[in-house]
């Protein structure tokens, strides 16, 4: 894209703020987190960093997030008083911005963030998006994980519905993680939306086209074919959704180690020993944990691998067989054997929450648009 003459391009769709990437820790039960909006930006400090043509239409109210080359502002339309988010991107390398805009201009779905308006000013891009006030799924994970299973199924169903629509259009997100899933509002039962399409890919050819370019992203959510630098398809998004499902249900990442190299080995093996009950010749970690004295327990606490195994095993004990079935089918090392988004929407574990929440399938969305 590069720097370009200043101009304004109005679109007919609208989006919630993209996310600032956060690396997840292996478990969250002992980590307290509070969703906090940034302090209200003063009219001088906030508006001085916004082009006059933007500030003439939108009043800056707060800085919601800051990244290396982007920031997200909470703004208000001066005429309608409607709140929005503006994602300001320093487009030194315009490829990611062009990709995100190309995707958002094609997509209209309740579970995908919607673009409302775009301002191009020199090397800076202002993306005016629908404001999501409920924070990210990462915020909820850090506060609430493990989720009640019905709520986990509800969230996974909505993300799957958004992915089904994207995949129907040939779009792969390639960076799906809790930080990139937004809650529309703080209320119970709020819808969630997929955000941040800077690493997305939309091959021109139809069908299940293979992609070859590296896409980055958060390692813990990367599929084996991405970690192994092999050609890949949109199925990488379904692997990431399986990792998210595991995280919501247990509060733990399924593939975790002390260093990236070991994480990559675990992902490429795609082994989920904690998903199954321990074999009869192996003692229950729960029993082993409860049988030691308080003094011995202090020594056991030094062995993080054993404790991680105990945490995972106890976490899976609370998960239904239906949910385990979903995760097994999403975390398949062979992408051709992985559940597709549309297939996941037909799984009984998701269907029950879809019926209750009236989650809209891609076919229903297409019908509504015509």
N, C-alpha and C positions, 0 to 999 in steps of 0.2 A: 504494500500500500504506500509506504513512505509518506513524507510530508506533502500536503496538498493545499491548494488555495482554500481559504475559509469558506465554508458553505454549510447550509442547514438542509438536512434531508428528513422529511416527516414520514413516518410510517403509521400504519393503522393498528399495530399491535403493541402490547405493553409487557415488562419483566421485573422480577425481584432481583435484588442485588446479588451479584456473584459472590463467591466466598474467598476469604484469604485462607490458603491452605494451612492446616494444622496437623502435625504429626500426632497420631493417637498413641496413647500408652497401652500396655497389654491389658490392664483392667482398671475399672473406674469406681468400684464400690467404695474405696477409701479416698476418692478424690472429690472434693467439694467444688462446685462451680456455680456461679451466679450469672445469669444473662444480664448484661449491663449495656445500656445505650451510652454512647459517648456523651460528654458534656455538651450542652448546647453551644453551637459555634456562634461567636459574636458576628454581628453584621459585617464588621470590617475584615476580621481574619478569615471568615468563610467566603465572603463574596469576592475578596481580593484575588483568590485563586480560581475564580470562575470567570469565563469570558463574559463581557457585558451583555452580549446577545442572549446568553443563557440566563444570567441573573435578572435580565429584564422580564423574563417570563416566569422564572422559578426563584423563590426566596430560599436561601440555604438556612437550614435549621440546626443541623448537627452533622458531625463526621461519624459515620457508623463503622467504618473499617479502613485500614490503610495497608497497602502492599508495597512491594518494591517499585512497581511501575503503575500502580492504580490506587484509587481510593473510592470509597462509596459514601455518598452524601445523602442525608435525608433532607428533602426539599418540599416546598409547597407551591402549587400553582397560584400565582398572584391573583388571578381572576376567579377561578373556581374554588380555591382553597383546598383542593384535593391534594393529599400527600403522595409523594413519589420517592423513589430512590434514583439517584443519578450515579452511574458508574463512570468515573473519569479515568481514561487510560492514556498513558504517555505512549503513543504509537511509534516508538523508535523502530521496532521491527513490526511492520503492519500485518504480518501473516496471521497471527493469532486473532487480531481484531477483525480482520476480514472474514476469517473462519466463523467466529462467533456471530457476527452480523449476518453472514450468509445462512447460518442455521436458524437463527431466531426469526429471520424474515420468512422462512418457509414453514415455521411451526406454529400451529394454534391448537393448544390442548390445555385443559385445566390443570394437568399435573406437570406442565413444563412452563417455565417462566416466559413471560410475554413482553416483547419490546414495544414501546409506545412511540418513541421519537429519538432521533439521532442528530447530534450536532457535530460537524467536522470543523475544527478550528486549528489550522496549521497542523502540527504533529499531535494534537490532542483530540481525543474523541470523547464526547459526552453521550452516554447511553441512558435515556430516560426510561425507567422501568417501574412497573407496579411495585409498591412497597410491601414487603413481607415483614410483619411485625412480631412474628412468633419465634424468631431466632432460627438456628439451624438444627438439623437432626443431631449434629455433634453436641450442641448445647444440651439437648434432651438426654443423650447417652451419658454425658458426664454427670447429669443430675439424677437420672432415673434408672439407668441400666442395672440389672436386667429388666426389660419391659414385661408387663403382663402380656401373655401370649396373644390375646385378642387384639391388643394395640399393636404389637409387632406385626401381626398378619395384616392389619389395616394399613400400616405404613408401607410394608412390602408390596401389598396389592396396588397401592396408588403409584409407587415408583415403577412397578412392572407395567402398569397401564401407560404411563408416560413413555417408558422404554419401547413398548410395543408400537406406539405411534411413531416414535423416532425411527425405529428399525424398519417400519413400513415405508418410510421415506428414504431409506438407505443411509441413515445417519447413525454413526457410532459415537457415543459420548467420550469414551476412553479415559475418563477421570472421575468415575462415579465413586463417591465416598460420602460419609455423613456430613462433612463440611459443605458439600455441594447440593444438599437437599434442604429446602427451606420450608418452614411452617408459615402459612398465610397469616395466621393470627395466634395469639397466646391461648385461645380457648380450647376446651376439650373437644376432640373430634375435628380439629382444624385440618384442612387439606394440606398436603405437602406437594412441593414442586421441585423438579430437577433444575438446577442452575449451573452457571459457569461452563460455557461451551468453548472456551479458549483452546482446548486440546481436541475438540471434536473433529470427526472426519466424515465427509459425505461423498463417497465414490460416485462417479458419474454413471458407471455401468450398473445395470440392474442385477438382481439376484444377490447371492451371498458372496460379494466380491472380497478378495483377499487384500489386506493392507500390509505394507512392508515398512513404513516409516516408524521410527521410534516416537513415542508420544509422552514419555515422562509419566507423571502421576505419582501417587503415593504407593510405595512398594507393597504394603500389606494387602492392597486391593488389586494388585496386578495378577492377571491370569498366567498360567505356566507358559503359554506360547509367547506372551510379552516378555516375561523374565528370561526365557530362552532365546529371545531375538529371532523367533520364527514368524512366518507369515500368519496373519490372524484375521478374524472376522468380527462382526458385531457381537459375537458370543462372549467377547471379553467383558462386556457390560453385565452379562448374566452371572459370570464368575464373581464380579465385584458385588453384585446384589446378594449372592450367597454369603460372602464375607460379612456384609452388612446384616443379613438375617441372623447369622451366628452371633454377631456382636450384640444385637438387640435382645436376643433370647438368653444369652449367658453373661453378658457384660465383658466377654473376652474375645480377643481376636483369635481365629482358628490357627493361624500360622505366625508364631512369635518366637523370636530368639534374641540373643544379646547383641547380634551384629547382622548387618544386611546380607552378608554372604550366606549365613546359616538360614536366614529367612527365605532367601531365594531357593536354597536346597529343599526346604520344607514345602514350598509352593510347587516346585517342579515335581516332587514326589506325590503331592496332593493326597497325602495320607491323613486321615482323620481318626486316629485311635480313640480320642476322647468321645467320639460320637457313639461308640459301641460300649456295651458293658465289658468290664474286664473279664478275661478268661478265667475259668475255674481254678487254674493253678497259680493265679496271681492274687495276692491279698488285696482286699478293698482298701483304697487309699483313705477312704473315710474312716474305716475301722482302725487302720494304722494310725491315723491322725488323732483319733479320740482315745487311743489306748496308752499313749505316752504320758508321762508325768509332766508337770509344769516345768521342772528343771530340764528334762529331756527335750521338751518342746522348744525351749530357748535355743538348743543346739540344732534342732530340726529346722528352725527358721532360717538358718544360714544357707540351707540348700534350696535355692530358688527354683531349680528345675523340679524338685519333688513337690514343692508347694504349688507351682504352676499346674502340675498334673492333678493335684488334689482339687484345686479351684476349678479346672476344666471338667473333671469328672463329676464333681458335685453340681456344677452348673448344668450339665447335660441331664442330670437326674431329674431336673424340674421340667424338661422339655418333652412335649408329646411326641409320639411316634410319627404322627402326620407331619409335624414341623421338621423332625429329623429327616424324613423322606424328602422334603423339599430341599433341604440343604445338601443332602447327598447328591441329588439330581442337578443342583446348581454348581457344586464344586467337583465336577467331573473333569479329569485332566484332558480327556478327549473333547474338544469343543463341539464336535458333531453329536456327542451324546448328552450335551448340556441341555437343560430345559430352555426352550425359547420363551420370550416374554408372553406371547399369546397362549402358550401351553400352561405357563404358570398361572395365568388368570383363570384357567379351567380346573385348577387343582382345588379339591374340597377345602383345604386349609385356608385358601384365599377366597374362595367363592362365598363362604358364609359372611365374611366381612364386607365383600362387595355388595351382596344383597342388602345388607344393613345400611351401607353408606351410599349406595347407588353410584359406585365408581363407574365411570364411563369408558367403555371399550373404544379402541380406535375406530371400529366400524361405525359406532354410534356418533363419534365425533365427526367423521366424514359426512354422515347423513345430515347432521345438524348444520354443516357448513354449506350444503347445497340447497 
